[in-house]
Structure formats: structure tokens, C-alpha cells
Amino acid sequence: MKKINYLKILFISIMLLFVGCNNNQTPNSPQNTIPFVTKPLPTTTLEPTLEPTPEHSEVDVIDSLISSMTLGEKVGQLFIVAFRKDEKGNNVYEINEHIKNQIEEFKIGGVILFSENIDTIDQTSSLIESMQSASKIPLFISVDEEGGRVSRLGSNPKMGITKLPSAQKIGEANDPDFAYQLGNKLGSELYTLGFNMNFAPVADVNTNPKNPVIGDRAFGSDPQKVGIMVEQIVKGIQEQDISAVLKHFPGHGDASKDSHEGAVIMEHDIERLKNVELVPFRNGISAGADAIMTAHIILPKIDSDNLPATLSKKILTGLLREELNYDGLIITDALEMNAIKKHWSCDKASVMAFKAGADVLLMPDSLEKAYNGILNAVINGDITEDTIDKSLHRILKVKYKRGILKDILE
């Protein structure tokens, strides 16, 4: 008889208790259930557009949409930004004029929500709907919901979201189906709130017990086992039309420092990466992960220019695109982190990351400076509009696949 996993039984028991508690709430309780979100139609429609029909393929529809966009609209799609605090330092729980103006002026591609944006079910759904309504092209609405200690939603009891165990605990269960079911439930709950992208799972292999930033966020120290968990979580999440984002490429698990604080250097060569760090990313890519997030780590034996992976063409284009044959979205880790902003200006870092191979620039220190940096680089010929279009095609392909564009195509 197959040995029954204790962790799995414990988690299922907690799930049943959670459901029972929810059923005891009054009908008017805002925590009683997560409402299904119906995204409103945008106030404007891009022209021309093509209906997806047997005669018009996905490529035709996306090409038609791109051809209708201005250069400014194209550049804006490259950015995912955060609105955590207002000008008075208060948490942002609803859209304000500043946010509305940022969305409309810079035509951004997406938003990431943090704990400062998440209070209740109704409030979070309303914030997402209002942001979508302000955008001409529907937004990526993303979140970091890994489980364990990185849980923007599950840590808030008012949200009624399942608090997943840490990746380490899931890895210790060593049950691929269990991992898939957890990913699937997480994806379902995110979708009902209006999210469409999750910056998870962590694909790092935790080979350094003293790692200050990964630790129990990783599924374990065995790259093969980590890869299996990553693959199943990706499948579960994306089955619910939530884009999964593998992180942090090419692997942050052996780091001894935190890139939030400053430069992180790892002395691994290509053979070490292939045998350890890259294994889970290969699994995630095979599972069809929509996106991969970069790490701000420096690998001198891979890039002798000592550039962080986020800014390194040898790593993003050479290793990820060419060696791993990955053609999905490449998203930078937050560009406001000290490993980047201590050494490069906001506009310079944005241009370098894009030229290195990133499609989406996450949380620049200044949206205005980063946006103008990319825009001016195109105008000056440092970046070609054709390169912008290639990234834009990847972005819109994911939005099309996940049903994010359906309203403007109707």
C-alpha cells in the first residue's frame, strides 16, 4: 500500500476546516465567497481589429493590433508598475487620479499589486476593475503569491484565499499531483478576483542553506525534484488562465547575499548551471510557462562584463533564448532594487535590460524616466521599432492566449 503523506493529509484537513468555517458565515459576510469578476469593456477600442476566426489566425489578430498602435502605446506595453502608496504615504486601495493619469499617459502594459493594495475581496476586485477600465489595452494584473512567507493574499484573512504552505513544505511532500492541485486551486482563486498573472513559482534550487532571500521559497535542494514541482505548479496555475512566471533566472538559490540590498556575485560556470540551476527552468519551459523573471545576479564566468543577468545579453539572449530555446516573455525583476539602481540610472537600466533581451520592465524607479529612456532610444536609433514589435508580439500573444484581450476583440 502506498504510504500516505502526513503533510498532504494535514493540508487537506485544513482545507476542509476552512470550507466549513466559510459555510458558517452569514450570507452578507464579505468573506463568504470570492465573487467572479466580469471585466468591463474598455471605453475605447483600437482600430483596426480583426476577429479571431478560421480565416484570421492569432498572428493576424495580433499583427493587426500592433499595426494600429502608436510608438508611445507600444513602449508603454513594456512596463509593469506598482502603485503601493499615495502621495500622503497611505496604502492604495482604490484608483486615484494619479494612477488613472499614469495608466492613460504612459499606456502601461500591466500593474503588480502588493499587500498595500489588498484589503478585502470586494475592494481588491473593484480596484482591478477600475484599473482595467482606465486602460485602452487590457492590463496584466499581477501579484507575488508563492505561498509560505510570500503571500500577499493568503496572509490576509479577509481575502478568503487559501494560504498555501511554503514551497519547501510542498517539495517535502514529494507528490507531483499534490503540487498540481495546489497550483490549480491558487490559479482559480486568483482568476476570480481579476488577476491574470502570478510571479510564481520559484524555480531556484536552494543549495546554500545561508541564502538570505530564497530559503523555504524554493522546493528543495535537488534540482530534479525541484523541476518536477515547478512543472506541476505551472500546469495547475495556467490551467486557470493565470500566467505563471518562473523566477529568478538563471538561478538565485546559491546566493549568499540579497539583490534587494546590492550586488550579488556567483562564480558558477556553464556546466554547473546546466546540472543544477537551469534544470527547473527547463522543466518549467517544457510545461509551457508564459514568462520567466530575471535575477539581478552577476555571473563572471558567463558574462565577463560582470553585468547582472537582468542587463546581460549573454545571459538573457545567449543562454535563455538561444541555449534553452525559450520564446516566451522575459520579465525583469524589480528595477528599483539596489543591485540595479545603485549602479545605473533608471532610464539607462531600462534600455540595457531591453537590449539584453527582456520584454517587460518591472517596477522601474521612475516610470516617466524609464518610459522616456526607451522612447528616446527608439527615436535615436539605439533600439529599432522592429525589436519593440517583437517584444510586443510576445506580450500580446500571452494576453490573447489568456483571454485578456477578448473584450477589445469583440
DOTORVO-94124 format. One record per residue: residue in three letters; x, y, z of N, C-alpha, C in turn. Coordinates in steps of 0.02 Angstrom, whole numbers, plus 32768, in hexadecimal, padded with zeros to 4 digits. Layout:
DOTORVO-94124
AlaXYZXYZXYZ/...
end
This chain:
DOTORVO-94124
Met802B7FC48000800080008000802C803E8000/Lys801A80717FD9804180AE7FD5803F80D38017/Lys807880E9802D807C810D806C805881508066/Ile802C815F80968005819D8094803081D580B0/Asn8035820C808B805F8243809F803D826D80D5/Tyr805F8276810D8042829A8146803382E38135/Leu8062830481118056834A80FF8019835280D4/Lys800F832380A67FD6832880797F95832280A0/Ile7F9282F280CF7F5682E980F87F4983288121/Leu7F7F8343813E7F77837F81677F5B83B9813E/Phe7F7683C281027F5F83FA80D97F1683F180C5/Ile7F0483B480B17EBE83A7809D7E9083B280D8/Ser7EA5839E81147E7D83A981507E7283F3815C/Ile7EA7841A81537EA18462815B7E71847F8128/Met7E75846680EA7E48847D80B57E00846F80C7/Leu7DF2843380E07DAD842280F37D95844D812C/Leu7DC1845B815C7DAF848681947DA084CC817B/Phe7DC984E4814C7DC0852781307D7C852C810D/Val7D6B84F980E67D2A84F980C37CF184F880F6/Gly7CF884CF812A7CC484CC815D7CBA850F817F/Cys7CF18531818F7CEC857381AF7CCA85A48181/Asn7CDB85A281417CBB85CF81127C7085C3810E/Asn7C5B858381127C148574810D7BED858D8149/Asn7C10859A81817BED85B381BC7BE685FE81BC/Gln7C028621818B7BFB866981887BB4867C8174/Thr7BA186B781857B5F86CF81717B5F86DF8128/Pro7B2386DE81077B2086EB80BF7B3C872F80AC/Asn7B3A875F80D97B5187A280C87B9C87AD80D5/Ser7BBD877A80EE7C04878280FE7C2D878A80BE/Pro7C5987BE80BC7C8287C880807CB487918076/Gln7CC1876880AB7CF0873180A37CCE86F0808E/Asn7C8E86F280837C6A86B480767C8086918037/Thr7C8E86B780047CA386997FC57CC986CD7F9C/Ile7CF286B67F6F7D1686E37F427CEA86ED7F05/Pro7CD5872B7EF67CA987377EBD7CCE872D7E7C/Phe7CAB87137E4A7CC8870E7E087CC887537DE9/Val7D0287667DCC7D0A87A97DB27CF987AB7D69/Thr7CCD87D87D567CBF87E47D107CE288247CFC/Lys7D15881F7CD37D3B885A7CC07D1388867C92/Pro7D0E88C87CA07CE788F47C767D0989007C33/Leu7CE189117C017CFC89237BC07D2389647BC6/Pro7D5C896A7BA37D8189A87BA47D5789E17B86/Thr7D698A1E7B987D438A567B7E7D568A667B36/Thr7D8F8A4D7B207DA48A587ADB7DB98A167ABD/Thr7DB48A117A7C7DC889D47A597DFD89E67A24/Leu7E3289BF7A227E6589CB79F07E4C89B779AB/Glu7E5D89DE797A7E4B89CF79357E8A89CF790A/Pro7E9089A578D77E5E897178C87E6A893278F2/Thr7E37890A78FA7E3E88CA791C7E1F889478F1/Leu7E36885678FB7E1B881D78D87DFD87ED790A/Glu7DC587D078FA7DA8879B79237DD1875B7919/Pro7DE0873679507E0186F679477DD186C37929/Thr7DDA86B378EB7DB0868478C67DDD865278A4/Pro7DC1861D78857DEB85EE78607E148610782A/Glu7DFC8649780F7E21866D77DB7E56869A77F8/His7E4B86B078377E7986DE78587E9986BB7894/Ser7ED986AB788D7EFC868878C27F0D86B778FC/Glu7F26869979327F3F86C0796B7F7386F47954/Val7FA086DF79277FD4870C790F7FB5874678E9/Asp7F82873978C07F61876E789B7F4287A178CB/Val7F20878878FE7EFF87B4792E7F3287E07952/Ile7F6887C179697F9B87E6798D7FBF8818795F/Asp7FCF880379227FF0883078F37FC3886C78E3/Ser7F82885F78DD7F54889678CF7F5288C77909/Leu7F5388AD79467F5288D779817F9289007985/Ile7FCB88E17979800B8905797C800E893C7948/Ser7FF5892E790C7FF7895F78D67FCC899C78E5/Ser7F9C899579127F7089CC79237F8B89F8795C/Met7FC389E2797A7FDD8A0479B580118A3979A4/Thr80128A6F79CA80478AA179C480868A8779E6/Leu80BE8AA779D880FD8A9479F980F78A9B7A44/Gly80D68AD07A5B80CD8ADA7AA280A58AA27AC3/Glu80728A8A7AA1804A8A527ABB80738A127ABD/Lys809D8A097A8B80C789CD7A8A80F889CE7AC4/Val81198A057ACF814A8A0B7B0581288A007B49/Gly80ED8A1C7B5280C98A147B9180BB89CD7BA4/Gln80AF89A27B71809F895C7B7E80D989367B9D/Leu811589527B9A815089317BB5815589367C01/Phe8128895C7C218130896A7C6880F9894C7C93/Ile810E892D7CCA80E2891A7D0180F889437D3E/Val80C989677D5C80DB89967D9180B289897DD0/Ala80C989A77E0780A689A07E47808E89E47E5F/Phe805589E37E82803A8A1F7EA2802B8A0C7EEB/Arg805E8A0B7F14805689F17F58803D8A257F89/Lys80568A627F8380448A987FB0802F8AD77F89/Asp80028AFF7FA67FF18B3E7F8680218B747F9D/Glu80158BB27F8780448BE97F9680488BF97FE0/Lys80168BE2800780168BEE804F80338BB28076/Gly80488B7F805180648B44807280318B108087/Asn7FF38B1880717FBE8AE980837FBC8AAF8052/Asn7FA68A7580697F9D8A3C803D7F6B8A4D8006/Val7F778A327FCA7F4B8A407F917F1A8A067F8A/Tyr7EDC8A137F9F7EA889E07F9C7E7589ED7F64/Glu7E798A287F467E4C8A387F0E7E708A647EDE/Ile7E598A667EA17E7A8A8E7E6E7E718AD87E7F/Asn7EA68AFF7E727EA28B477E7C7EB78B6A7E3B/Glu7EB68BAB7E3B7EC58BD07DFE7F0D8BC47DE6/His7F3B8BBE7E157F818BB27E017F878B6F7DDC/Ile7F698B3B7DF77F6D8AF97DD67F4A8AFC7D92/Lys7F108B197D917EEB8B1E7D517F148B447D1D/Asn7F348B7A7D327F5D8BA17D047F9A8B7A7CEC/Gln7FB98B537D197FF48B2B7D067FE18AF67CD3/Ile7FA88AD57CDF7F918AA17CB07F828AC07C6C/Glu7F608AF97C6C7F4C8B187C2D7F868B397C09/Glu7FB38B5A7C2E7FEA8B7E7C0F801F8B507BF2/Phe80318B1C7C1980698AF17C0580528AB07BE5/Lys80118AA47BE17FF58A6A7BBE80168A297BD6/Ile801E8A227C18804489EB7C35802589A77C24/Gly804F89747C26803989317C15801C890A7C50/Gly802E89207C8D801588FA7CC68023891B7D08/Val800588FE7D3C800D89167D81801B88DA7DAD/Ile804488E47DE1804E88B17E14803188CB7E55/Leu800888A37E767FEA88B67EB5801088977EEF/Phe801688BD7F25803888A77F62800688A87F9C/Ser801E88967FD67FF3889580127FD488DA801E/Glu7FF7890F800A7FDD895380137FA189627FE7/Asn7F9389357FB77F59893E7F8A7F21890E7F99/Ile7F2B88E17FC97EFD88A97FD37EE188AB801A/Asp7E9F88B8801F7E7F88BB80607E4688888066/Thr7E14888E803A7DDC8860803B7DD088467FF4/Ile7DA588147FEF7D9487F77FAD7D75882C7F80/Asp7D41884D7F987D1E887F7F6F7D4C88B87F5C/Gln7D7488CF7F8C7DA289077F7E7DD588F47F49/Thr7DF388B87F4F7E2688A37F1F7E08889A7ED9/Ser7DCE887B7ED57DAD88727E947D9C88B57E75/Ser7D8588E47E9E7D7389267E867DB0894C7E6D/Leu7DE789477E917E2589687E7C7E3C894E7E39/Ile7E3B890C7E317E5088ED7DF27E2289037DB9/Glu7DE089027DC47DB189177D907DBC895F7D7B/Ser7DC7898A7DAC7DCF89D17D9C7E1089DE7D77/Met7E4589B87D877E8489BE7D627E7B89A77D1A/Gln7E58896F7D127E4B89567CCE7E2289877CA6/Ser7DF189A77CC67DC789D67CA37DED8A147C8B/Ala7E248A247CAF7E4B8A607C9D7E7B8A537C64/Ser7E848A137C527EB78A017C207E9989F27BDC/Lys7EB78A0D7BA97EA08A017B657EAA89B87B51/Ile7EE4899D7B607EF289567B557EF089347B9A/Pro7ECA88FF7BA37EC488DE7BE47F0988CE7C02/Leu7F0E88D67C437F4C88D17C677F5C888A7C7F/Phe7F9C887B7C867FB088457CB27FA3885E7CF9/Ile7F7E88377D217F7588477D677F98880F7D8D/Ser7FD1881E7DAB7FFD87EB7DC7800487F17E12/Val801F87BD7E30802A87BA7E78806087877E86/Asp8082878F7EC080B0875C7ED9808987307F0A/Glu807186F77EF4804D86CA7F20806D86857F1B/Glu80A3867D7F4180C9863F7F3F80AF860C7F71/Gly809286247FA8808485FB7FE280BA86068016/Gly80B185E8805180E285F2808580E8863B8099/Arg81268654809F8130869880B7812786CE8082/Val812086BB8043811286EB800E80CB86DF7FF6/Ser809D86FF8018805586F2800B802F87338018/Arg8025875A7FE38003879B7FEA7FB987927FFA/Leu7F9B875D7FE07F5487517FE87F4687208020/Gly7F6886E8801F7F5B86B380507F6A86C88097/Ser7F9686F980A07FA7871080E47F72873F8100/Asn7F44875580D57F0F878280EB7ECF875A80F7/Pro7EBA875081367E7F872681447E3F87408126/Lys7E3D878181167E00879E80F97DF6878A80B0/Met7E2B876F80917E278760804A7E08871B803B/Gly7E0586EF806D7DE886AE80617E0E86838031/Ile7E4F869280287E7A866D7FF97E9F8635801F/Thr7EA685FC80007ECB85C5801E7F1385D9802A/Lys7F2A85D380677F7185E180777F9985A28069/Leu7FBD85A380337FE48568802080218560804E/Pro80368522805980748517807E80AF85318056/Ser80E8853780758124854E80528137851B801C/Ala815D85337FEC817585067FB7819E84CD7FD6/Gln81C484DC800981EC84A8802981BF846F8043/Lys8187848080638159844E807D813984268044/Ile81298448800E810C84257FD4814083F57FB7/Gly817E840B7FB481B383DF7F9B81BE83A37FC7/Glu81B983AD800981C283758038818A83418030/Ala814F8357801B811883288010812982F87FD7/Asn815183107FA7816A82E67F6F813182C57F49/Asp80FC82EB7F3D80C182D17F1B80AF83007EE1/Pro80C182EF7EA380B4831C7E6B806A832E7E63/Asp803D82FD7E6E7FF6830C7E677FDF833E7E9C/Phe7FFA83387ED87FEA83677F0E800083AE7EF9/Ala803B83B47EDC805483F57EC4802684117E8E/Tyr801283E67E607FE583FC7E2A7FA384157E47/Gln7F8683F17E767F4684057E947F4C84487EB8/Leu7F8384527EDB7F8D84927EFD7F9284CB7ECB/Gly7FB884C17E957FBE84F47E617F7B85037E41/Asn7F5484CF7E357F1384D77E157EE384FE7E41/Lys7EE384F07E827EB785147EB07ECC855D7EB5/Leu7F0D85687EBA7F2785AC7EBD7F1385D37E7F/Gly7F1C85B47E447F0985D57E067EC085E77E04/Ser7E9685B97E1A7E4E85C47E1A7E3B86007E47/Glu7E5986047E817E49863A7EAF7E62867D7E96/Leu7E9D867E7E787EB686BC7E5B7E8A86D47E22/Tyr7E7586A57DF97E4C86B67DBE7E0A86D77DD3/Thr7DEA86BC7E077DA986D67E1B7DAE871E7E35/Leu7DE987317E4D7DF387757E657E0387A67E2C/Gly7E16878C7DF27E2787B77DB97E7187B87DA8/Phe7E9987937DCD7EE0878D7DBB7EE887637D7C/Asn7F1F876D7D587F2D87437D1E7F77872E7D1A/Met7F9F87437D4B7FE687307D4B7FFD87287D94/Asn802586F37DA0804186E87DE2808C86DF7DDC/Phe80B287077E0280FA87007E01810F86C57E2D/Ala8101868A7E14810F864A7E35810886147DFF/Pro812885DB7E07814C85C47E42819685D87E42/Val81B485D47E7D81FD85DC7E83821E859D7E68/Ala824985A67E37826C856D7E1782B485687E2E/Asp82C5858C7E628309858A7E7D831585487EA3/Val835285307EA1836684F57EC7838C850D7F05/Asn837384FE7F3F838F85197F7D83CC84F17F94/Thr840484FE7F74844284D97F84846C84FB7FB9/Asn845985377FCD847E855B800184518565803E/Pro845B853F80738431854480AE8431858A80CD/Lys846585B280BE846985F680DA844F862B80AA/Asn842E8615807584118644804583E08672806A/Pro83EA86B4806783C086E1808F837D86F2806F/Val837286DF8030833686F6800E830A86BD7FF3/Ile832686827FE682FF864B7FC982E8861A8000/Gly831585F2801B830285C6805282C5859B8043/Asp829385A0806E8257857680678229858B802F/Arg823D85BE8009821785D17FCD822485A07F94/Ala825A85797F99826C85477F67824F85037F7B/Phe824484D87F49822784967F55825A84657F72/Gly829A84787F7382CC844B7F90831184577F73/Ser833E84287F808384842E7F6B839683FD7F33/Asp836783D17F22837283A17EEC835383BD7EAC/Pro837C83CE7E7A836283EF7E3E832D83C77E19/Gln833383847E198303835B7DF682BE835D7E19/Lys82BF83587E5B8280835B7E81826083A07E7D/Val828B83D37E81827284177E7B825184207E37/Gly827184067E038256840C7DBF821283ED7DB8/Ile820783B47DD781C683927DD4819083BC7DF6/Met81A083D97E30816F84037E53815F84427E2A/Val819384607E0E818A849C7DE5815B848D7DAA/Glu816984567D89814184437D4F80F7843B7D61/Gln80E9841B7D9880A3840E7DAB807F844D7DC4/Ile80A384777DE8808584B67DFE807384E17DC1/Val80A084E57D918094850B7D53805584F17D30/Lys805084B07D28801684937D067FD584A37D2C/Gly7FD7849D7D6E7F9C84AB7D967F8684F37D91/Ile7FB585217D987FA485697D957F89857C7D51/Gln7FAD85677D1C7F9A857F7CDA7F5B855E7CBF/Glu7F4885267CDB7F0885087CC77ECE85367CD8/Gln7ED985647D077EA585937D1C7EAE85D77CFA/Asp7ED385D97CC37EE086177C9D7F03864D7CC6/Ile7F2E86377CF27F5C86647D157FA286567CFB/Ser7FC486897CE28008867F7CCA803886717D04/Ala805C863A7CFF8090862A7D3080D1864A7D1B/Val80F786637D4C813786837D3F816D86607D68/Leu819A863C7D4681D1861A7D688204864F7D7F/Lys822086457DBB825286757DD3828486507E00/His82C386687E0382E186A57DE8831A868F7DBA/Phe831486957D7A8343867B7D49838486A27D4A/Pro83BE867F7D4683C786367D3C83CE860E7D7D/Gly83B686277DB583B786017DF283D686287E2C/His83AE86367E5F83C4865F7E9883D086357ED6/Gly83CA85F37ED083CA85C87F0B840B85C17F30/Asp844485CE7F0E848485C57F2F84A386077F45/Ala847B863C7F408496867F7F5184A086857F9D/Ser84D186AD7FB084DE86BA7FF784C98701800B/Lys84B187287FDA849A876C7FE7845687777FC7/Asp843687AE7FD983F387BF7FC083F987F87F8E/Ser83E087ED7F5083E688217F1D83B8885C7F29/His838B88577F5B836588927F6F839588C67F8D/Glu83CB88AD7FAA83F988D97FCF843588F07FA6/Gly844B88C87F76848588DA7F4F849B88A27F20/Ala84D888A97F0784F188797ED584F988337EF3/Val84E888017ECA84EF87BB7EDE851887977EA8/Ile854F87787EBB857C87577E8C857D870C7E9A/Met857786E47E65857B869B7E6B85AD86817E38/Glu85DB86587E4D861386427E23860585FF7E00/His85C985F57DE885B985B67DC685C985BA7D7B/Asp85E285827D6085ED857F7D1985B0855E7CF7/Ile85B385577CB6857A853F7C90856884F77CA2/Glu859A84CD7CB1858C84887CC2856684837D04/Arg857C84AB7D34855784AB7D74850F84C17D69/Leu850584F67D4284C1850F7D35849684DA7D13/Lys84B284B87CE1848C84857CBD8478844B7CEA/Asn84A4843A7D19849784007D44846B84107D81/Val8468844F7D93844284627DD0840F84987DC1/Glu842684D57DBC83F8850F7DBB83C6850E7D81/Leu83DB84F87D4683AF84FC7D0B837D84C37D06/Val8387848E7D2D835B84537D28831184657D34/Pro82FF84877D6A82B884977D74829C84C77D3F/Phe82C784F37D2682AF85207CF1829F84F97CB2/Arg82C784C77CA382B7849C7C698273847A7C73/Asn826884617CB0822784427CBE81EE84737CB6/Gly81F784AE7CD081C284E17CCB81B584F67C83/Ile81EA84FB7C5C81E2850C7C1581BD84D37BF1/Ser81CF84957C0081AC845C7BE28162845B7BF4/Ala815284747C30810C84767C4680E784B07C26/Gly810A84DB7C0180E985127BDD80E385527C04/Ala810F855E7C34810C859C7C5C810A85D97C2F/Asp80DA86057C3D80D286417C14810C86717C1A/Ala812D86737C54816086A67C5F8196868D7C8F/Ile81D086AE7C8A820886A17CB7822186E47CD1/Met822C86E97D13824787257D318292871E7D39/Thr82B687547D2C82FF87547D31831587607D79/Ala8354874E7D878374875D7DC783A787947DBC/His83B487BA7DF083E787EF7DEB842C87D67E01/Ile843987967DF6847987797E0C84AE877E7DD5/Ile84ED87857DEA8525878B7DBC854887477DB7/Leu855387317D7A857586F17D6D85B286FE7D42/Pro85EC870D7D60862787207D39863F86EB7D08/Lys863286AB7D17864986757CEA861A866D7CAE/Ile85E1868E7CB085B2868D7C7785B686CF7C51/Asp85BA87067C7585C087487C5685FB876C7C76/Ser863187707C51866F878F7C6B866887DA7C76/Asp863287F87C5D8626883F7C69860A884C7CAE/Asn85FE88167CD385E4881B7D1885A288417D1D/Leu857788367CEC853588557CEE850488267D12/Pro84D688417D3884A188177D55847B87F47D1D/Ala846187B97D2B843D87937CF7840787BD7CD7/Thr83E687E77CFC83B088127CE283C8883F7CAA/Leu840788527CAC842288817C7A8452885F7C49/Ser8457881D7C4C848987F97C26846B87D77BE8/Lys848287EC7BAE846B87CC7B70848687847B6B/Lys84C187787B8684DD87347B8584B187037BAC/Ile8491871C7BE1846786F07C0A841F86ED7BF1/Leu840187277BE383BA87277BCF83B1870F7B87/Thr83D987287B5983D387137B1483FB86D37B07/Gly843B86D47B1A8465869A7B0C8451865B7B31/Leu844786617B73843886257B9B83ED86137B99/Leu83C286437BA7837B86347BAC8359862C7B68/Arg8363865B7B3C834286577AFB836286217ACF/Glu83A486217ACA83C585F67A9983D685B17AB5/Glu83F485AE7AF08407856E7B0D83C985467B23/Leu839A85667B45835E85437B5D832485487B2B/Asn832F856C7AF582FC85707ABF82B9858A7ADA/Tyr82BC85BD7B04828085D97B23826886167AFC/Asp822886147AE9820C864D7AC381D0866C7AE7/Gly81CA86607B28819486807B4D81AB86C47B67/Leu818386E07B94819387227BB081CE871F7BE0/Ile81FB874E7BD9822F87597C0B821E87997C30/Ile821787937C72820587CC7C9C823E87D97CCD/Thr825388177CD4828788267D05826C881F7D4C/Asp829788117D7B8285881C7DC1828188677DCA/Ala8268887E7E03825B88C57E0D829B88EE7E01/Leu8296891E7DD482D089477DC382DF897B7DF9/Glu82B389837E2A82BF89B17E6182EC89927E97/Met82FD89527E90832789307EC1836E894D7EBF/Asn8390894B7EF883D1896C7EFD8407894D7ED2/Ala8401890D7EC2843388EE7E96843589107E52/Ile83FE89327E4083FB89567E01840189A17E0C/Lys83D789BD7E3583D38A077E3884108A287E5A/Lys84378A027E8084758A1D7E9D84AA8A297E68/His84A38A087E2E84D88A097DFC84C48A277DB8/Trp84838A287DAA846C8A437D6A842F8A6F7D75/Ser842B8AA47D4D83F08ACE7D5183B48AA87D37/Cys83798ABF7D48833B8A9C7D3783338A947CEB/Asp833F8AC97CC683378AC57C7D836D8A997C5E/Lys83AB8A9E7C7783E28A757C5C83D58A2B7C69/Ala83C18A1A7CA683B489D47CB7837C89B87C8D/Ser834889DF7C80831089C77C58832589B87C11/Val834D89E47BF4836589DA7BB08393899D7BAE/Met83C089977BDE83EE895E7BE083C8891C7BE7/Ala8396891A7C13837088DC7C1D834B88C97BDE/Phe832D88FA7BBD830888EB7B80833888D37B49/Lys836F88F47B4183A088DF7B0E83BF889B7B1D/Ala83C1888A7B5D83DB88487B7183AC88107B5E/Gly836B88207B58833B87EC7B4582FB87EC7B6C/Ala82F488187B9F82B7881B7BC6827E88397B9C/Asp8242881D7BA5820788387B8381E188687BB0/Val81E088597BF081B888807C2081E6889A7C57/Leu81DF88DB7C65820888FD7C9781DD89087CD5/Leu81F088E87D0B81C888E87D4881DF891E7D79/Met81B189477D8E81BB89767DC681FA89A07DC0/Pro820189C77D8A823989F67D8882328A2A7DBF/Asp826A8A467DD482698A777E0A823E8AB47DF8/Ser823E8AC57DB882148AFB7D9E81F68AE47D5C/Leu81B58ADE7D5A81958AC97D1B81A28AFB7CE4/Glu819D8B3B7CF481A68B6F7CC281EC8B6C7CA3/Lys821F8B667CCD82648B647CB482728B257C8C/Ala82598AED7CA482638AAE7C8182408AAD7C3E/Tyr82028AC37C3E81DA8AC77C0081FD8AF47BCD/Asn82118B2F7BE382338B5E7BB582778B447B9F/Gly82978B1D7BCA82D78AFF7BB782CF8AD07B7D/Ile829C8AA47B80828F8A767B4882778A9B7B0B/Leu824A8ACB7B14822F8AF17ADC82668B167AB7/Asn82918B387ADC82C88B5D7ABD82FA8B2F7A9B/Ala83048AF37AB883328AC37A9983198AAD7A55/Val82D68AA67A4E82B98A957A0D82C08ACF79DD/Ile82B08B0A79F482B38B4679CA82FB8B5279B1/Asn832C8B4479DE83728B4F79CC83918B1579A7/Gly836C8ADE799E83868AA6797883AE8A7479A1/Asp83B28A7E79E383D68A4E7A0D83AF8A0D7A16/Ile836D8A127A12834089D97A11831489DF79D4/Thr830B89AA79AE82E089AD7973829889A17986/Glu826B89BF7960822489B4796D8212896B795F/Asp8237894B7932822A89047924823888DA7962/Thr826B88EC7989827988C879C7824288D379FA/Ile8228891079FD81EF891F7A2881B488F37A14/Asp81A888EE79D2816F88C779B98176887D79CB/Lys81B3886379CA81BD881D79DB81AA88107A24/Ser81C0883C7A5181AD88357A978162883F7A9F/Leu8147886F7A7C80FF887C7A7F80D788407A68/His80F0881E7A3680CD87E27A1D80CC87AC7A54/Arg810387A47A79810487747AAF80D387887AE6/Ile80D187C87AF780A487E17B2B805B87D57B17/Leu804A87E97ADA800487E37AC47FF1879A7AB8/Lys802187707AA7801387297A9E7FFC870B7AE0/Val801D871D7B17800987047B597FC587217B6C/Lys7FBB87627B607F7B87817B707F4287617B47/Tyr7F5187517B097F1F87307ADE7F1086EA7AF8/Lys7F4486C57B077F3D867F7B1E7F16867A7B5F/Arg7F2186A97B8C7EFF86A87BCD7EBC86CC7BCD/Gly7EA586E17B927E6287007B8D7E6087487BA5/Ile7E9A87677BAF7E9C87AB7BC97E8487DD7B94/Leu7E8E87CD7B547E7B87FA7B1E7E3487F07B05/Lys7E1087C17B217DD087AE7B037D9F87E87AFC/Asp7DA088167B2D7D6F884D7B2A7D7C887C7AF0/Ile7DBB888C7AE17DC888BA7AAA7DC488987A66/Leu7DBF88557A667DB988317A267D7088217A16/Glu7D4388307A457CFC88217A387CDC88547A0A/
end
